[in-house]
Amino acid sequence: MSDRDTSTDDRRTRKRDRPKRSLTKSLARIVLLLAVFLVIVKVGGCADRLFFYPIRGDYAAHPQADEVWFENEGRELHGWWFPARDPDDLSERAVTPAPTIVFCHGNAFNIKRHTAFMDWLPAQGFNVFLFDYRSYGMSDKGPLHRDGLIHDAEAAIDYVFSRDDIDPDRVGLYGMSLGGTIGIAAAAEDDRIAATCSLATFSTWESVAGDFVPVLGPWLISDGRNAVDSVAALRDRPLLLIHGTDDRIVSYRHAPLIRDAAQAAGVDVELLTIEGAGHIGWVQTHPEMRDAIGAFFDRTIGAGAMPDDEADAHTSNADG
């Protein structure tokens, strides 16, 4: 073979290799850009915001509730106060200071769509304060992140204790779904909350993200304010966990993890497992969940929690 033929073959080889090298460089650039993007998403907390789906809008006050405005971090937050009803005449308000439940709702919509998850409690003798976090419903807009929502829940608790028509020794907290994690964190930091009920919530922010986006989801979500960590601060205050086995939004697997963390910290915790119950539909399909919530608060902050002589005194005051 002549030198000319060899040179021609070399040029052909280089031409064939050139596209491969270009493709390799392009792929490397794409991988690098993707890595940079993912780091920005993680550091900036962008992925965390995917937990929140607020619906804004003006709407009329609930016919059985008082409209409430309260402040947190310079923002006006909106809520509904459902007064306890007289058990002998549900059209009338209870006369004596009744036990009160602060309700932290889930990640989507606003208070207008969440009344179904608490509307039986006033008839059982409980005041219920249902409120919207920042950027939800009629509340002022604000940055959506877990610390902010926990602070809003803490402000809602402060508002309840500012009222002179409550019994400050009988205030509980009830949270559902994301509101369960928010509520546990807020209750854990406030000894005034005597009892907490958490329904269908998740153990950690990272792990529930991993349920939907394996591997990448947990890595993108920031750490902190997890229910499995917050529960320890409840100490001797009772905690009821309720979860359905057919929950397709927050897997049932999270409930035992929270229970185990609570037990390890010496918390008075109970896990109620509801066979066949889903994430939201339980309101219509599993009335025993409603009964369990009412019974829990009755024995922890309601009439069942008071000594007999004190309960008799409350009854006498109501009759008078």
PyMOL commands that set and color helices and strands:
alter all, ss='L'
color gray80, all
select helices_A, chain A and resi 3-44+47-51+111-113+115-117+122-124+146-162+178-188+205-212+216-220+227-234+254-264+282-285+287-300+303-305+308-319
alter helices_A, ss='H'
color red, helices_A
select strands_A, chain A and resi 53-54+66-72+75-82+85-86+89-93+98-104+108-109+127-131+166-176+195-199+239-244+269-274
alter strands_A, ss='S'
color yellow, strands_A
deselect
rebuild
show_as cartoon
